[in-house]
Amino acid sequence: MNNILIIGADGQLGKELSKLYPESKKLYHKDHGELNLNLFNEDDIINKLSKINPNIIINTASLTNVDKCEKEKEYAYKVNGYSLKIITEYARSKNIYLIHISTDYVFNGNSSYYSEESIPDPINYYGFSKLIGDIYINSYNKSLIVRTSGVYGYKNNFPLFVYNSLKDNKNINIIKGYYSPIHAYNLALAIQKLIDNNIYGIINIAGIRISRINFANKIADFFNLNKELINENEVKMYAKRPYDSSLNIDKAKSLINFDFYSLNSNLDIFKKEIEYLK
C-alpha cells in the first residue's frame, strides 16, 4: 500500500488531492502546528520527510503571488527553487516517486500552445524561481512534473474575482492575454490518473486556450450575470505577465481518459462549488 505525502495540503490543489487520497499524510504552510513544513529549513524538511517515510511525494507547495515573487526574490527562490533541491535529493536517496506542480509562467508568452518540449524562457521572477525547481526535479528520473495554468477553485483566483465582482454589480478591468485555466478538482483527478499509471517526465495538464476577456464573459453567461460590467484594459502590474501562456495538452489527453480540459467541465465544478458555499 502506498504511503503518500502531500506537501502544501492547505492550497487549492492540495485540498482536492487530500480528498482523493484521504489516507495520505499532509504537510502545511502554516496554522497546523507540528504538521507545518518550513521550506526555509533544510533540517526541518529532511526530518519531516524521514518521520513520514513516504513512497510517493506530491509537492503542491509554491509561492504563486507573481508580484510578491518579483518584490521578494530571495523568499521566492527558497520556496519555489531551492527547497526542491532538498526534496529531490531526499526522494532520490529513498527511491521515492516524486510529483511536482509547475506553471505555464516558465514561458515568455510570445508564442502559444507550449508543449512539454518547448524551451522555457520566463519573463518574471515567479516563472524563473519555478523553473529552478523544475530543473532540480527533472534531474531525478523517478519524477513527474505537471505544468498547469490558471488553477481555480474555492479561494482567491480570477474566476472567483469575476463572479464576486459581477454579483455585486462592480465594473471590472481584465488584462489582455491568453492562458489555459483549469479547476483544481479536474487537475487533481488528472494527476491521480497519471500516478496510477506511474508516469514520469513532464506533462501539461490544463484547460483549453482562451483569452481572459472571453473567459470572464463565459463566467458571466454561466451565472447569468451582467457582461456589460466587463472591460478589457491595460492593467498596471508590478511584474510582467506572459501574453499567451496557453499549453498544448495533447500528451495528457492521450494518457487521461476523462474530460479534464473543456470549459464546461471546469465551470460546472466551479458552479457546484459556489452553490455549496452559499
N, C-alpha and C positions, 0 to 999 in steps of 0.2 A: 504493500500500500504506500502511495506517495505521501511524503511529508512536505507539504507546500508552504512556503513563506511568501506573504505579500508585503512588500515594503511600500509604505505610503497608502495604507489601507483607509485613511480618512479622506482621500481625494475622491473626485467623481468616479474615475475608473476603478480605483481601489475598492470603493464601496460596492460597485457592481460585481467585481471579481470575488469579493468576500461573500456575496450572495450565492454565486455559482460554486464556490468552494467553502462551504460553511465550516468544514473541519480544519481549514487552513490556519496556520499561525499568522499573526499580524503584528507589524511594527508601524508606529505612527510618527508624525512630525512633532506633535505636542499634545498636552492635556490627557495623556494616558499613563502617567507615572513611569513605572519600570518598563512599560512597553514602548516608550519613546525611543527613537533612534537618533543619535547625534551624528549627523553626516559630516561634521567638522572634526570628529574624534575617531581616529583610526582604531584605538583600543576598544572603544565602545562598539564600533561596527563589528570587529572581529569577535569580541566577547558575546555579543547578542547572537551572531550567526552561529557561533560554536555551541552556545547553550541550546538553541533551537534545533541545530543539526538537520537542516532540510536537505532533500534531494532535488527539489525544484525551488528556484527563487524567481518571483515575478517582481521586478522593480518598476513601480509606477511613480516613485518619488521624484519631484522635479520642481525647480523654481520656474514657473511659467509666466510670471508677470514680465512682459517684454521690456517695459520702460524701467522697471526696478533692476533688471539684469544689466541694462545699459548704465545705470547710475551706480550700482554696487557690483562691480565686475569681480572683485575677489570673492564675494559671497556666492555669486552665480557660478564662478569657476569651481569652487569647492563642492557645491551641491550638485551641479549638473555634470561636472567633469571629473575632478579628482576623486570624489567618493566612489565613482565607478571603477577606478583603478583598483581600489581596495577590495571592492565586492568581486570584481573579476578575478583577481589573484586568489581570493579565498575559494571562489567557485572552481577555479582550475585545480587547486590543491586537493579538492574533495570530489572532483568529477561530477559537479552539480549542473543540472540543466538550468541555464540562466536566460530568462526572458526580460527584455528591456524595452521601454516605450520611448521612442524618439519622435521627431517632429518634421513637418514639411518646411519649417523655417531654417533647415540646413541648406536650402536652395535660395538662389538670388532673386527668383521671380521674373526673370527676363524671358523665360520660356513657358511651357505648360505641360501638364501630364508627365511629371517627373517619374521616372521608373526607378527600380531598385539599382539599375546600373548607372543612373545619372550621377554626374560628379557634383558633390556638394560645394557650395560657394556662398556661405552665409553673409548677409549684409548687416546684421545686428549681433550684439554680444550674446543674446539668448541663443540664437542659432549656432554661434561659434562655440559656446560652452556645451551645448548639447552634442555638437559634432565631436568634441573632445571625448565625451562619454561614449559616443558611438565607436570611436576608434579603439578605445580600451576594450569595450565589449566584443567588438568584431575580431580582436586578436585571439579570442578564445573559440575553439572550433565546436564547442557544445553550447552555443548561444543562439538566441533568436532576437533580432532587433525588429520591432514593429514600428514603422513610421506611419504616423497618422496626422490628421488635420482637423482643426476646429472642433474638438471634442466638446459636447454639451450635455447637460443633464439638470441636476437639481439645484445647482448653485451658480454663482456669477459666471455668466457666459453671454455670448452675443444673442442667441435666440431668446433667452430669458430677459435680457435687456430690451429687446424689441417688443416682446409680449407685454411686459410690465409697463413700458412707456406708452404703447398704443392703448392698452387697457385704461390707463389714466389720462388718455387724450392729450399726451405730450408729443410735440414735434421732435423728431429725431434726425440726426445727420449721420449718414452712412459713408464710410470711406470707399473709394473705388478699389476694385480688385476682385480676384477670383481665388477660390480655395475649394476644399472637398469635405464639408462638415459631416460629422457622424455622431450619433448618440452614444453615450458611454456604455449603455447596455449592449447595443449591437457590437460595439468594439470588443467588449469583454467576452461575449459569446463567440465571436470570431477567433479571438485569442485562444479560448478554450479548445476550439476545434483544431487549431494548429498544435497546441500542446498535446492533445490526444494522439496526434499523428507524428509526434517527435520531429517537428520541422525545425531546421536550423537555417541560419543565414539572415538575410534582410528581406522583409515582406512589407509592402504598403497595404495598410487596411484603412480605408477611408470611404467617404460618400462620393456622390457624383460631383463633377466640377460645376460650380455655379458662382455667379457674381454675388457679392454681399448685398447689393440692392435688390436683386431678384430673389434672394433668399429671404430678405426682410419682407418683400411683397408676398411671397408664398406663406410665410408665417401669418401675415395679416389675413390672407384668404382662408387659411386653415382655421382661424379662430373668429372669422367674421369681424375683423377689426378695420379701422379706417386707414386705408393706404395713403390717403391724401396727407397724412402727417409725416410720411417718409420722404426724406430728401437725400440726394447724393451730392456730397460736397467734399472738398479737401479739408480734412480734419487734422489739425496740427498735433503731432505726437512727438514725444521725446526721442524715441528710437525709430529708425526706418523699418518699414514693413515690406516684404516682397509683394510685388503687384499681382503675380499669379503663382501661387504655390500649390496648384492642383496636382494630385497624384494619379499616376497610372495604376489601376488596381486589377489589371488582367491576371496577374500571377495569383493574387488572393482569390479571385473568382474561380480559378481552376482548382483551387485547393479546398475551398469552403463551400458547402452545399446549401446555403440559405441566403436570402436577400438581406445582406448587411448594409447595402450601399444606397438603395433608392431613397429619394426624398420622402416619399410617402411612408415607407417602412420606418424611417427615423422620426419623422414628425408624428406618426401615430403613437409611438412610445412617449414622445415628449408631451403630447396632449393628455395621455392617460396619467402621466406623472403630475401634470398641472392640476388635473381634476382631482387626483388623490390628495394633493397638498392643500386644496381649497378649504 
